[in-house]
Amino acid sequence: MSFIARRAFSTSVRRLSAPADAQLKQETKRNPELYILGGIMVAGLAGAGYYFGSSPTVSTSESAVSKAGMPWETGSAEGKYRYFPGGDQSADPKDAPSAVNVVVVPNVNLPKGLHEKYNKWGKDGY
C-alpha cells in the first residue's frame, strides 16, 4: 500500500473515533453508575462462561445400567429389554419398563363403563 493511502486510512480512523471517545467520557461523567452496572455485567458473564465452560454437557441424573440382553439376543417373543436390578449381575434379570410414559392416577371416580374403556393399567399388553 502506498504512503498516501496508509496516511489517509490512519487519519480517517483517528478522526472518526475521536468524537466517540469524547462522547463516551462525557456520558461516564454524567452517569457514574454505568461503571457499577458494567462491572456487574462483566462479573455475570464471566461467571456464566466459567460455569458452562467447566462442564458443558455433563448430565448429573444419569447412571450406567448393566443390560442383561436385547430382545433379539434373548429370543424373547414379547420384545422386551432386560436389565439387572441394582446393577448386580448375579441377580435374575428383570424386564425393563416400557419406553412409553405410563401415568397411574389413583382414586379416580369414573362410571364403570368409562373406567373399563380408558384404564389400561394391569391389562394384557400394557
KOLGU-4560 file (N, C-alpha, C; in nm, 3 decimals, padded with zeros to 5 digits):
<recs>
<n_xx: 00.085 n_yy: -00.116 n_zz: 00.000 ca_xx: 00.000 ca_yy: 00.000 ca_zz: 00.000 c_xx: 00.091 c_yy: 00.123 c_zz: 00.000 mol: A seq: 1 type: MET>
<n_xx: 00.048 n_yy: 00.222 n_zz: -00.066 ca_xx: 00.131 ca_yy: 00.343 ca_zz: -00.077 c_xx: 00.126 c_yy: 00.425 c_zz: 00.051 mol: A seq: 2 type: SER>
<n_xx: 00.221 n_yy: 00.516 n_zz: 00.061 ca_xx: 00.231 ca_yy: 00.602 ca_zz: 00.178 c_xx: 00.107 c_yy: 00.690 c_zz: 00.193 mol: A seq: 3 type: PHE>
<n_xx: 00.055 n_yy: 00.738 n_zz: 00.082 ca_xx: -00.062 ca_yy: 00.827 ca_zz: 00.086 c_xx: -00.185 c_yy: 00.751 c_zz: 00.136 mol: A seq: 4 type: ILE>
<n_xx: -00.202 n_yy: 00.628 n_zz: 00.086 ca_xx: -00.318 ca_yy: 00.550 ca_zz: 00.128 c_xx: -00.310 c_yy: 00.516 c_zz: 00.277 mol: A seq: 5 type: ALA>
<n_xx: -00.191 n_yy: 00.479 n_zz: 00.324 ca_xx: -00.176 ca_yy: 00.447 ca_zz: 00.466 c_xx: -00.205 c_yy: 00.570 c_zz: 00.552 mol: A seq: 6 type: ARG>
<n_xx: -00.156 n_yy: 00.683 n_zz: 00.508 ca_xx: -00.177 ca_yy: 00.807 ca_zz: 00.583 c_xx: -00.325 c_yy: 00.846 c_zz: 00.584 mol: A seq: 7 type: ARG>
<n_xx: -00.393 n_yy: 00.828 n_zz: 00.472 ca_xx: -00.534 ca_yy: 00.864 ca_zz: 00.462 c_xx: -00.619 c_yy: 00.773 c_zz: 00.551 mol: A seq: 8 type: ALA>
<n_xx: -00.591 n_yy: 00.642 n_zz: 00.549 ca_xx: -00.670 ca_yy: 00.550 ca_zz: 00.630 c_xx: -00.644 c_yy: 00.569 c_zz: 00.779 mol: A seq: 9 type: PHE>
<n_xx: -00.521 n_yy: 00.595 n_zz: 00.818 ca_xx: -00.492 ca_yy: 00.610 ca_zz: 00.961 c_xx: -00.553 c_yy: 00.738 c_zz: 01.017 mol: A seq: 10 type: SER>
<n_xx: -00.552 n_yy: 00.846 n_zz: 00.941 ca_xx: -00.611 ca_yy: 00.969 ca_zz: 00.993 c_xx: -00.762 c_yy: 00.962 c_zz: 00.995 mol: A seq: 11 type: THR>
<n_xx: -00.822 n_yy: 00.892 n_zz: 00.898 ca_xx: -00.968 ca_yy: 00.885 ca_zz: 00.898 c_xx: -01.019 c_yy: 00.803 c_zz: 01.017 mol: A seq: 12 type: SER>
<n_xx: -00.946 n_yy: 00.700 n_zz: 01.053 ca_xx: -00.986 ca_yy: 00.620 ca_zz: 01.168 c_xx: -00.975 c_yy: 00.702 c_zz: 01.295 mol: A seq: 13 type: VAL>
<n_xx: -00.865 n_yy: 00.776 n_zz: 01.308 ca_xx: -00.848 ca_yy: 00.862 ca_zz: 01.426 c_xx: -00.955 c_yy: 00.970 c_zz: 01.431 mol: A seq: 14 type: ARG>
<n_xx: -00.983 n_yy: 01.026 n_zz: 01.315 ca_xx: -01.080 ca_yy: 01.135 ca_zz: 01.309 c_xx: -01.220 c_yy: 01.084 c_zz: 01.345 mol: A seq: 15 type: ARG>
<n_xx: -01.255 n_yy: 00.961 n_zz: 01.302 ca_xx: -01.388 ca_yy: 00.907 ca_zz: 01.333 c_xx: -01.400 c_yy: 00.862 c_zz: 01.479 mol: A seq: 16 type: LEU>
<n_xx: -01.292 n_yy: 00.817 n_zz: 01.538 ca_xx: -01.300 ca_yy: 00.766 ca_zz: 01.675 c_xx: -01.291 c_yy: 00.876 c_zz: 01.779 mol: A seq: 17 type: SER>
<n_xx: -01.238 n_yy: 00.991 n_zz: 01.745 ca_xx: -01.221 ca_yy: 01.099 ca_zz: 01.843 c_xx: -01.354 c_yy: 01.148 c_zz: 01.899 mol: A seq: 18 type: ALA>
<n_xx: -01.457 n_yy: 01.175 n_zz: 01.819 ca_xx: -01.584 ca_yy: 01.220 ca_zz: 01.879 c_xx: -01.650 c_yy: 01.113 c_zz: 01.966 mol: A seq: 19 type: PRO>
<n_xx: -01.635 n_yy: 00.988 n_zz: 01.929 ca_xx: -01.695 ca_yy: 00.882 ca_zz: 02.008 c_xx: -01.628 c_yy: 00.872 c_zz: 02.144 mol: A seq: 20 type: ALA>
<n_xx: -01.496 n_yy: 00.886 n_zz: 02.149 ca_xx: -01.427 ca_yy: 00.882 ca_zz: 02.278 c_xx: -01.469 c_yy: 00.998 c_zz: 02.367 mol: A seq: 21 type: ASP>
<n_xx: -01.480 n_yy: 01.115 n_zz: 02.307 ca_xx: -01.520 ca_yy: 01.232 ca_zz: 02.385 c_xx: -01.663 c_yy: 01.215 c_zz: 02.438 mol: A seq: 22 type: ALA>
<n_xx: -01.751 n_yy: 01.161 n_zz: 02.356 ca_xx: -01.890 ca_yy: 01.142 ca_zz: 02.399 c_xx: -01.897 c_yy: 01.036 c_zz: 02.509 mol: A seq: 23 type: GLN>
<n_xx: -01.815 n_yy: 00.931 n_zz: 02.498 ca_xx: -01.814 ca_yy: 00.827 ca_zz: 02.600 c_xx: -01.766 c_yy: 00.882 c_zz: 02.733 mol: A seq: 24 type: LEU>
<n_xx: -01.661 n_yy: 00.963 n_zz: 02.731 ca_xx: -01.611 ca_yy: 01.023 ca_zz: 02.854 c_xx: -01.714 c_yy: 01.118 c_zz: 02.915 mol: A seq: 25 type: LYS>
<n_xx: -01.784 n_yy: 01.189 n_zz: 02.830 ca_xx: -01.886 ca_yy: 01.282 ca_zz: 02.879 c_xx: -02.001 c_yy: 01.206 c_zz: 02.945 mol: A seq: 26 type: GLN>
<n_xx: -02.043 n_yy: 01.094 n_zz: 02.884 ca_xx: -02.153 ca_yy: 01.015 ca_zz: 02.941 c_xx: -02.114 c_yy: 00.950 c_zz: 03.073 mol: A seq: 27 type: GLU>
<n_xx: -01.989 n_yy: 00.903 n_zz: 03.084 ca_xx: -01.949 ca_yy: 00.840 ca_zz: 03.210 c_xx: -01.936 c_yy: 00.943 c_zz: 03.321 mol: A seq: 28 type: THR>
<n_xx: -01.903 n_yy: 01.066 n_zz: 03.288 ca_xx: -01.901 ca_yy: 01.171 ca_zz: 03.391 c_xx: -02.042 c_yy: 01.205 c_zz: 03.436 mol: A seq: 29 type: LYS>
<n_xx: -02.135 n_yy: 01.200 n_zz: 03.342 ca_xx: -02.273 ca_yy: 01.232 ca_zz: 03.375 c_xx: -02.341 c_yy: 01.117 c_zz: 03.450 mol: A seq: 30 type: ARG>
<n_xx: -02.308 n_yy: 00.992 n_zz: 03.416 ca_xx: -02.371 ca_yy: 00.874 ca_zz: 03.477 c_xx: -02.264 c_yy: 00.780 c_zz: 03.533 mol: A seq: 31 type: ASN>
<n_xx: -02.210 n_yy: 00.806 n_zz: 03.650 ca_xx: -02.103 ca_yy: 00.720 ca_zz: 03.703 c_xx: -02.152 c_yy: 00.580 c_zz: 03.743 mol: A seq: 32 type: PRO>
<n_xx: -02.283 n_yy: 00.562 n_zz: 03.755 ca_xx: -02.333 ca_yy: 00.428 ca_zz: 03.791 c_xx: -02.313 c_yy: 00.328 c_zz: 03.677 mol: A seq: 33 type: GLU>
<n_xx: -02.280 n_yy: 00.376 n_zz: 03.558 ca_xx: -02.252 ca_yy: 00.285 ca_zz: 03.448 c_xx: -02.131 c_yy: 00.198 c_zz: 03.477 mol: A seq: 34 type: LEU>
<n_xx: -02.034 n_yy: 00.249 n_zz: 03.554 ca_xx: -01.919 ca_yy: 00.167 ca_zz: 03.592 c_xx: -01.963 c_yy: 00.048 c_zz: 03.676 mol: A seq: 35 type: TYR>
<n_xx: -02.054 n_yy: 00.073 n_zz: 03.770 ca_xx: -02.102 ca_yy: -00.033 ca_zz: 03.857 c_xx: -02.182 c_yy: -00.135 c_zz: 03.776 mol: A seq: 36 type: ILE>
<n_xx: -02.272 n_yy: -00.086 n_zz: 03.693 ca_xx: -02.352 ca_yy: -00.178 ca_zz: 03.610 c_xx: -02.263 c_yy: -00.256 c_zz: 03.514 mol: A seq: 37 type: LEU>
<n_xx: -02.164 n_yy: -00.191 n_zz: 03.458 ca_xx: -02.071 ca_yy: -00.261 ca_zz: 03.369 c_xx: -01.994 c_yy: -00.369 c_zz: 03.443 mol: A seq: 38 type: GLY>
<n_xx: -01.953 n_yy: -00.340 n_zz: 03.566 ca_xx: -01.882 ca_yy: -00.441 ca_zz: 03.645 c_xx: -01.970 c_yy: -00.560 c_zz: 03.678 mol: A seq: 39 type: GLY>
<n_xx: -02.097 n_yy: -00.533 n_zz: 03.709 ca_xx: -02.191 ca_yy: -00.642 ca_zz: 03.737 c_xx: -02.212 c_yy: -00.728 c_zz: 03.613 mol: A seq: 40 type: ILE>
<n_xx: -02.226 n_yy: -00.665 n_zz: 03.498 ca_xx: -02.245 ca_yy: -00.739 ca_zz: 03.373 c_xx: -02.123 c_yy: -00.825 c_zz: 03.341 mol: A seq: 41 type: MET>
<n_xx: -02.005 n_yy: -00.768 n_zz: 03.357 ca_xx: -01.882 ca_yy: -00.844 ca_zz: 03.330 c_xx: -01.871 c_yy: -00.962 c_zz: 03.426 mol: A seq: 42 type: VAL>
<n_xx: -01.901 n_yy: -00.940 n_zz: 03.554 ca_xx: -01.894 ca_yy: -01.049 ca_zz: 03.652 c_xx: -01.996 c_yy: -01.158 c_zz: 03.620 mol: A seq: 43 type: ALA>
<n_xx: -02.117 n_yy: -01.119 n_zz: 03.582 ca_xx: -02.219 ca_yy: -01.218 ca_zz: 03.547 c_xx: -02.181 c_yy: -01.299 c_zz: 03.425 mol: A seq: 44 type: GLY>
<n_xx: -02.133 n_yy: -01.233 n_zz: 03.322 ca_xx: -02.093 ca_yy: -01.305 ca_zz: 03.201 c_xx: -01.971 c_yy: -01.392 c_zz: 03.226 mol: A seq: 45 type: LEU>
<n_xx: -01.878 n_yy: -01.345 n_zz: 03.308 ca_xx: -01.761 ca_yy: -01.426 ca_zz: 03.341 c_xx: -01.802 c_yy: -01.550 c_zz: 03.421 mol: A seq: 46 type: ALA>
<n_xx: -01.896 n_yy: -01.533 n_zz: 03.514 ca_xx: -01.944 ca_yy: -01.648 ca_zz: 03.591 c_xx: -02.015 c_yy: -01.750 c_zz: 03.505 mol: A seq: 47 type: GLY>
<n_xx: -02.099 n_yy: -01.702 n_zz: 03.413 ca_xx: -02.168 ca_yy: -01.794 ca_zz: 03.323 c_xx: -02.069 c_yy: -01.864 c_zz: 03.231 mol: A seq: 48 type: ALA>
<n_xx: -01.970 n_yy: -01.791 n_zz: 03.183 ca_xx: -01.868 ca_yy: -01.852 ca_zz: 03.098 c_xx: -01.789 c_yy: -01.958 c_zz: 03.172 mol: A seq: 49 type: GLY>
<n_xx: -01.755 n_yy: -01.931 n_zz: 03.297 ca_xx: -01.682 ca_yy: -02.029 ca_zz: 03.377 c_xx: -01.769 c_yy: -02.152 c_zz: 03.403 mol: A seq: 50 type: TYR>
<n_xx: -01.896 n_yy: -02.131 n_zz: 03.437 ca_xx: -01.986 ca_yy: -02.243 ca_zz: 03.468 c_xx: -02.006 c_yy: -02.332 c_zz: 03.346 mol: A seq: 51 type: TYR>
<n_xx: -02.042 n_yy: -02.273 n_zz: 03.233 ca_xx: -02.068 ca_yy: -02.353 ca_zz: 03.114 c_xx: -01.940 c_yy: -02.404 c_zz: 03.051 mol: A seq: 52 type: PHE>
<n_xx: -01.830 n_yy: -02.337 n_zz: 03.073 ca_xx: -01.703 ca_yy: -02.384 ca_zz: 03.019 c_xx: -01.645 c_yy: -02.500 c_zz: 03.097 mol: A seq: 53 type: GLY>
<n_xx: -01.679 n_yy: -02.512 n_zz: 03.225 ca_xx: -01.621 ca_yy: -02.619 ca_zz: 03.306 c_xx: -01.688 c_yy: -02.753 c_zz: 03.279 mol: A seq: 54 type: SER>
<n_xx: -01.818 n_yy: -02.757 n_zz: 03.258 ca_xx: -01.888 ca_yy: -02.883 ca_zz: 03.230 c_xx: -02.007 c_yy: -02.855 c_zz: 03.139 mol: A seq: 55 type: SER>
<n_xx: -01.985 n_yy: -02.843 n_zz: 03.010 ca_xx: -02.095 ca_yy: -02.802 ca_zz: 02.923 c_xx: -02.200 c_yy: -02.908 c_zz: 02.896 mol: A seq: 56 type: PRO>
<n_xx: -02.163 n_yy: -03.036 n_zz: 02.894 ca_xx: -02.260 ca_yy: -03.137 ca_zz: 02.854 c_xx: -02.269 c_yy: -03.253 c_zz: 02.953 mol: A seq: 57 type: THR>
<n_xx: -02.231 n_yy: -03.234 n_zz: 03.075 ca_xx: -02.235 ca_yy: -03.342 ca_zz: 03.173 c_xx: -02.374 c_yy: -03.349 c_zz: 03.234 mol: A seq: 58 type: VAL>
<n_xx: -02.430 n_yy: -03.468 n_zz: 03.236 ca_xx: -02.560 ca_yy: -03.487 ca_zz: 03.299 c_xx: -02.538 c_yy: -03.549 c_zz: 03.436 mol: A seq: 59 type: SER>
<n_xx: -02.605 n_yy: -03.498 n_zz: 03.535 ca_xx: -02.585 ca_yy: -03.549 ca_zz: 03.670 c_xx: -02.690 c_yy: -03.651 c_zz: 03.711 mol: A seq: 60 type: THR>
<n_xx: -02.796 n_yy: -03.666 n_zz: 03.632 ca_xx: -02.905 ca_yy: -03.754 ca_zz: 03.674 c_xx: -02.900 c_yy: -03.891 c_zz: 03.609 mol: A seq: 61 type: SER>
<n_xx: -02.799 n_yy: -03.919 n_zz: 03.530 ca_xx: -02.793 ca_yy: -04.048 ca_zz: 03.462 c_xx: -02.689 c_yy: -04.137 c_zz: 03.528 mol: A seq: 62 type: GLU>
<n_xx: -02.717 n_yy: -04.266 n_zz: 03.528 ca_xx: -02.619 ca_yy: -04.362 ca_zz: 03.578 c_xx: -02.620 c_yy: -04.483 c_zz: 03.485 mol: A seq: 63 type: SER>
<n_xx: -02.508 n_yy: -04.550 n_zz: 03.480 ca_xx: -02.496 ca_yy: -04.665 ca_zz: 03.390 c_xx: -02.577 c_yy: -04.782 c_zz: 03.445 mol: A seq: 64 type: ALA>
<n_xx: -02.642 n_yy: -04.855 n_zz: 03.357 ca_xx: -02.722 ca_yy: -04.971 ca_zz: 03.394 c_xx: -02.669 c_yy: -05.091 c_zz: 03.317 mol: A seq: 65 type: VAL>
<n_xx: -02.645 n_yy: -05.200 n_zz: 03.388 ca_xx: -02.598 ca_yy: -05.322 ca_zz: 03.322 c_xx: -02.715 c_yy: -05.386 c_zz: 03.248 mol: A seq: 66 type: SER>
<n_xx: -02.697 n_yy: -05.406 n_zz: 03.117 ca_xx: -02.805 ca_yy: -05.466 ca_zz: 03.038 c_xx: -02.791 c_yy: -05.618 c_zz: 03.039 mol: A seq: 67 type: LYS>
<n_xx: -02.901 n_yy: -05.687 n_zz: 03.061 ca_xx: -02.899 ca_yy: -05.832 ca_zz: 03.059 c_xx: -02.908 c_yy: -05.885 c_zz: 02.918 mol: A seq: 68 type: ALA>
<n_xx: -02.972 n_yy: -05.811 n_zz: 02.829 ca_xx: -02.983 ca_yy: -05.858 ca_zz: 02.692 c_xx: -03.083 c_yy: -05.779 c_zz: 02.613 mol: A seq: 69 type: GLY>
<n_xx: -03.062 n_yy: -05.780 n_zz: 02.483 ca_xx: -03.154 ca_yy: -05.715 ca_zz: 02.391 c_xx: -03.260 c_yy: -05.818 c_zz: 02.349 mol: A seq: 70 type: MET>
<n_xx: -03.377 n_yy: -05.772 n_zz: 02.307 ca_xx: -03.483 ca_yy: -05.867 ca_zz: 02.270 c_xx: -03.441 c_yy: -05.962 c_zz: 02.159 mol: A seq: 71 type: PRO>
<n_xx: -03.363 n_yy: -05.916 n_zz: 02.064 ca_xx: -03.323 ca_yy: -06.002 ca_zz: 01.953 c_xx: -03.213 c_yy: -06.099 c_zz: 01.993 mol: A seq: 72 type: TRP>
<n_xx: -03.146 n_yy: -06.074 n_zz: 02.106 ca_xx: -03.041 ca_yy: -06.165 ca_zz: 02.152 c_xx: -03.096 c_yy: -06.273 c_zz: 02.244 mol: A seq: 73 type: GLU>
<n_xx: -03.201 n_yy: -06.243 n_zz: 02.317 ca_xx: -03.254 ca_yy: -06.338 ca_zz: 02.415 c_xx: -03.360 c_yy: -06.430 c_zz: 02.357 mol: A seq: 74 type: THR>
<n_xx: -03.408 n_yy: -06.402 n_zz: 02.238 ca_xx: -03.512 ca_yy: -06.484 ca_zz: 02.179 c_xx: -03.648 c_yy: -06.457 c_zz: 02.239 mol: A seq: 75 type: GLY>
<n_xx: -03.666 n_yy: -06.341 n_zz: 02.299 ca_xx: -03.792 ca_yy: -06.306 ca_zz: 02.363 c_xx: -03.898 c_yy: -06.280 c_zz: 02.258 mol: A seq: 76 type: SER>
<n_xx: -04.016 n_yy: -06.338 n_zz: 02.276 ca_xx: -04.125 ca_yy: -06.318 ca_zz: 02.181 c_xx: -04.196 c_yy: -06.185 c_zz: 02.207 mol: A seq: 77 type: ALA>
<n_xx: -04.186 n_yy: -06.133 n_zz: 02.329 ca_xx: -04.256 ca_yy: -06.009 ca_zz: 02.363 c_xx: -04.178 c_yy: -05.886 c_zz: 02.320 mol: A seq: 78 type: GLU>
<n_xx: -04.049 n_yy: -05.899 n_zz: 02.295 ca_xx: -03.969 ca_yy: -05.784 ca_zz: 02.252 c_xx: -03.934 c_yy: -05.688 c_zz: 02.363 mol: A seq: 79 type: GLY>
<n_xx: -03.912 n_yy: -05.739 n_zz: 02.484 ca_xx: -03.880 ca_yy: -05.650 ca_zz: 02.596 c_xx: -03.730 c_yy: -05.654 c_zz: 02.624 mol: A seq: 80 type: LYS>
<n_xx: -03.677 n_yy: -05.537 n_zz: 02.659 ca_xx: -03.540 ca_yy: -05.529 ca_zz: 02.704 c_xx: -03.533 c_yy: -05.581 c_zz: 02.847 mol: A seq: 81 type: TYR>
<n_xx: -03.417 n_yy: -05.630 n_zz: 02.886 ca_xx: -03.399 ca_yy: -05.681 ca_zz: 03.021 c_xx: -03.279 c_yy: -05.612 c_zz: 03.085 mol: A seq: 82 type: ARG>
<n_xx: -03.283 n_yy: -05.600 n_zz: 03.217 ca_xx: -03.173 ca_yy: -05.536 ca_zz: 03.290 c_xx: -03.152 c_yy: -05.609 c_zz: 03.422 mol: A seq: 83 type: TYR>
<n_xx: -03.033 n_yy: -05.589 n_zz: 03.478 ca_xx: -03.002 ca_yy: -05.645 ca_zz: 03.608 c_xx: -03.042 c_yy: -05.544 c_zz: 03.716 mol: A seq: 84 type: PHE>
<n_xx: -03.130 n_yy: -05.581 n_zz: 03.809 ca_xx: -03.172 ca_yy: -05.486 ca_zz: 03.911 c_xx: -03.055 c_yy: -05.445 c_zz: 04.001 mol: A seq: 85 type: PRO>
<n_xx: -03.039 n_yy: -05.315 n_zz: 04.017 ca_xx: -02.932 ca_yy: -05.263 ca_zz: 04.100 c_xx: -02.794 c_yy: -05.281 c_zz: 04.041 mol: A seq: 86 type: GLY>
<n_xx: -02.784 n_yy: -05.324 n_zz: 03.916 ca_xx: -02.655 ca_yy: -05.345 ca_zz: 03.853 c_xx: -02.586 c_yy: -05.472 c_zz: 03.897 mol: A seq: 87 type: GLY>
<n_xx: -02.654 n_yy: -05.554 n_zz: 03.976 ca_xx: -02.596 ca_yy: -05.679 ca_zz: 04.027 c_xx: -02.615 c_yy: -05.788 c_zz: 03.922 mol: A seq: 88 type: ASP>
<n_xx: -02.507 n_yy: -05.830 n_zz: 03.860 ca_xx: -02.518 ca_yy: -05.927 ca_zz: 03.752 c_xx: -02.541 c_yy: -06.069 c_zz: 03.802 mol: A seq: 89 type: GLN>
<n_xx: -02.532 n_yy: -06.090 n_zz: 03.933 ca_xx: -02.563 ca_yy: -06.223 ca_zz: 03.986 c_xx: -02.713 c_yy: -06.241 c_zz: 04.008 mol: A seq: 90 type: SER>
<n_xx: -02.789 n_yy: -06.131 n_zz: 04.009 ca_xx: -02.934 ca_yy: -06.139 ca_zz: 04.028 c_xx: -03.003 c_yy: -06.176 c_zz: 03.897 mol: A seq: 91 type: ALA>
<n_xx: -03.125 n_yy: -06.226 n_zz: 03.909 ca_xx: -03.203 ca_yy: -06.260 ca_zz: 03.789 c_xx: -03.241 c_yy: -06.133 c_zz: 03.715 mol: A seq: 92 type: ASP>
<n_xx: -03.230 n_yy: -06.132 n_zz: 03.582 ca_xx: -03.268 ca_yy: -06.011 ca_zz: 03.508 c_xx: -03.419 c_yy: -05.987 c_zz: 03.511 mol: A seq: 93 type: PRO>
<n_xx: -03.455 n_yy: -05.859 n_zz: 03.505 ca_xx: -03.596 ca_yy: -05.819 ca_zz: 03.502 c_xx: -03.628 c_yy: -05.753 c_zz: 03.369 mol: A seq: 94 type: LYS>
<n_xx: -03.756 n_yy: -05.752 n_zz: 03.333 ca_xx: -03.799 ca_yy: -05.680 ca_zz: 03.213 c_xx: -03.792 c_yy: -05.531 c_zz: 03.240 mol: A seq: 95 type: ASP>
<n_xx: -03.738 n_yy: -05.458 n_zz: 03.144 ca_xx: -03.728 ca_yy: -05.313 ca_zz: 03.158 c_xx: -03.866 c_yy: -05.251 c_zz: 03.140 mol: A seq: 96 type: ALA>
<n_xx: -03.888 n_yy: -05.134 n_zz: 03.201 ca_xx: -04.017 ca_yy: -05.068 ca_zz: 03.182 c_xx: -04.035 c_yy: -05.021 c_zz: 03.039 mol: A seq: 97 type: PRO>
<n_xx: -04.157 n_yy: -04.996 n_zz: 03.003 ca_xx: -04.190 ca_yy: -04.953 ca_zz: 02.868 c_xx: -04.130 c_yy: -04.816 c_zz: 02.841 mol: A seq: 98 type: SER>
<n_xx: -04.094 n_yy: -04.792 n_zz: 02.715 ca_xx: -04.042 ca_yy: -04.661 ca_zz: 02.676 c_xx: -04.154 c_yy: -04.558 c_zz: 02.669 mol: A seq: 99 type: ALA>
<n_xx: -04.277 n_yy: -04.603 n_zz: 02.662 ca_xx: -04.391 ca_yy: -04.513 ca_zz: 02.659 c_xx: -04.423 c_yy: -04.472 c_zz: 02.802 mol: A seq: 100 type: VAL>
<n_xx: -04.444 n_yy: -04.345 n_zz: 02.824 ca_xx: -04.475 ca_yy: -04.296 ca_zz: 02.958 c_xx: -04.609 c_yy: -04.351 c_zz: 03.004 mol: A seq: 101 type: ASN>
<n_xx: -04.611 n_yy: -04.406 n_zz: 03.124 ca_xx: -04.733 ca_yy: -04.460 ca_zz: 03.182 c_xx: -04.761 c_yy: -04.380 c_zz: 03.308 mol: A seq: 102 type: VAL>
<n_xx: -04.880 n_yy: -04.327 n_zz: 03.318 ca_xx: -04.919 ca_yy: -04.250 ca_zz: 03.435 c_xx: -05.036 c_yy: -04.321 c_zz: 03.502 mol: A seq: 103 type: VAL>
<n_xx: -05.020 n_yy: -04.347 n_zz: 03.630 ca_xx: -05.127 ca_yy: -04.409 ca_zz: 03.707 c_xx: -05.189 c_yy: -04.300 c_zz: 03.793 mol: A seq: 104 type: VAL>
<n_xx: -05.318 n_yy: -04.277 n_zz: 03.774 ca_xx: -05.390 ca_yy: -04.177 ca_zz: 03.852 c_xx: -05.478 c_yy: -04.250 c_zz: 03.951 mol: A seq: 105 type: VAL>
<n_xx: -05.441 n_yy: -04.247 n_zz: 04.080 ca_xx: -05.522 ca_yy: -04.319 ca_zz: 04.178 c_xx: -05.646 c_yy: -04.240 c_zz: 04.218 mol: A seq: 106 type: PRO>
<n_xx: -05.739 n_yy: -04.310 n_zz: 04.279 ca_xx: -05.861 ca_yy: -04.250 ca_zz: 04.335 c_xx: -05.941 c_yy: -04.170 c_zz: 04.233 mol: A seq: 107 type: ASN>
<n_xx: -05.968 n_yy: -04.230 n_zz: 04.120 ca_xx: -06.048 ca_yy: -04.164 ca_zz: 04.018 c_xx: -06.188 c_yy: -04.224 c_zz: 04.025 mol: A seq: 108 type: VAL>
<n_xx: -06.287 n_yy: -04.139 n_zz: 04.037 ca_xx: -06.425 ca_yy: -04.185 ca_zz: 04.044 c_xx: -06.490 c_yy: -04.170 c_zz: 03.908 mol: A seq: 109 type: ASN>
<n_xx: -06.486 n_yy: -04.276 n_zz: 03.830 ca_xx: -06.549 ca_yy: -04.277 ca_zz: 03.698 c_xx: -06.659 c_yy: -04.382 c_zz: 03.698 mol: A seq: 110 type: LEU>
<n_xx: -06.755 n_yy: -04.366 n_zz: 03.610 ca_xx: -06.851 ca_yy: -04.475 ca_zz: 03.592 c_xx: -06.778 c_yy: -04.600 c_zz: 03.544 mol: A seq: 111 type: PRO>
<n_xx: -06.830 n_yy: -04.715 n_zz: 03.579 ca_xx: -06.761 ca_yy: -04.841 ca_zz: 03.550 c_xx: -06.734 c_yy: -04.859 c_zz: 03.401 mol: A seq: 112 type: LYS>
<n_xx: -06.824 n_yy: -04.818 n_zz: 03.316 ca_xx: -06.803 ca_yy: -04.833 ca_zz: 03.171 c_xx: -06.684 c_yy: -04.751 c_zz: 03.121 mol: A seq: 113 type: GLY>
<n_xx: -06.675 n_yy: -04.626 n_zz: 03.166 ca_xx: -06.562 ca_yy: -04.541 ca_zz: 03.126 c_xx: -06.431 c_yy: -04.591 c_zz: 03.185 mol: A seq: 114 type: LEU>
<n_xx: -06.439 n_yy: -04.640 n_zz: 03.308 ca_xx: -06.318 ca_yy: -04.691 ca_zz: 03.372 c_xx: -06.263 c_yy: -04.810 c_zz: 03.295 mol: A seq: 115 type: HIS>
<n_xx: -06.348 n_yy: -04.900 n_zz: 03.255 ca_xx: -06.304 ca_yy: -05.017 ca_zz: 03.179 c_xx: -06.252 c_yy: -04.978 c_zz: 03.041 mol: A seq: 116 type: GLU>
<n_xx: -06.312 n_yy: -04.875 n_zz: 02.984 ca_xx: -06.272 ca_yy: -04.833 ca_zz: 02.849 c_xx: -06.135 c_yy: -04.766 c_zz: 02.849 mol: A seq: 117 type: LYS>
<n_xx: -06.108 n_yy: -04.677 n_zz: 02.944 ca_xx: -05.986 ca_yy: -04.596 ca_zz: 02.941 c_xx: -05.874 c_yy: -04.645 c_zz: 03.032 mol: A seq: 118 type: TYR>
<n_xx: -05.903 n_yy: -04.724 n_zz: 03.134 ca_xx: -05.799 ca_yy: -04.769 ca_zz: 03.225 c_xx: -05.730 c_yy: -04.891 c_zz: 03.167 mol: A seq: 119 type: ASN>
<n_xx: -05.603 n_yy: -04.876 n_zz: 03.129 ca_xx: -05.529 ca_yy: -04.986 ca_zz: 03.071 c_xx: -05.434 c_yy: -05.050 c_zz: 03.171 mol: A seq: 120 type: LYS>
<n_xx: -05.427 n_yy: -04.996 n_zz: 03.292 ca_xx: -05.331 ca_yy: -05.044 ca_zz: 03.389 c_xx: -05.360 c_yy: -05.188 c_zz: 03.429 mol: A seq: 121 type: TRP>
<n_xx: -05.259 n_yy: -05.273 n_zz: 03.417 ca_xx: -05.272 ca_yy: -05.411 ca_zz: 03.457 c_xx: -05.333 c_yy: -05.502 c_zz: 03.354 mol: A seq: 122 type: GLY>
<n_xx: -05.374 n_yy: -05.449 n_zz: 03.239 ca_xx: -05.432 ca_yy: -05.534 ca_zz: 03.135 c_xx: -05.321 c_yy: -05.589 c_zz: 03.048 mol: A seq: 123 type: LYS>
<n_xx: -05.351 n_yy: -05.695 n_zz: 02.977 ca_xx: -05.250 ca_yy: -05.759 ca_zz: 02.891 c_xx: -05.203 c_yy: -05.663 c_zz: 02.783 mol: A seq: 124 type: ASP>
<n_xx: -05.073 n_yy: -05.659 n_zz: 02.765 ca_xx: -05.015 ca_yy: -05.575 ca_zz: 02.660 c_xx: -04.982 c_yy: -05.434 c_zz: 02.703 mol: A seq: 125 type: GLY>
<n_xx: -05.011 n_yy: -05.399 n_zz: 02.830 ca_xx: -04.981 ca_yy: -05.262 ca_zz: 02.875 c_xx: -04.893 c_yy: -05.265 c_zz: 02.996 mol: A seq: 126 type: TYR>
</recs>
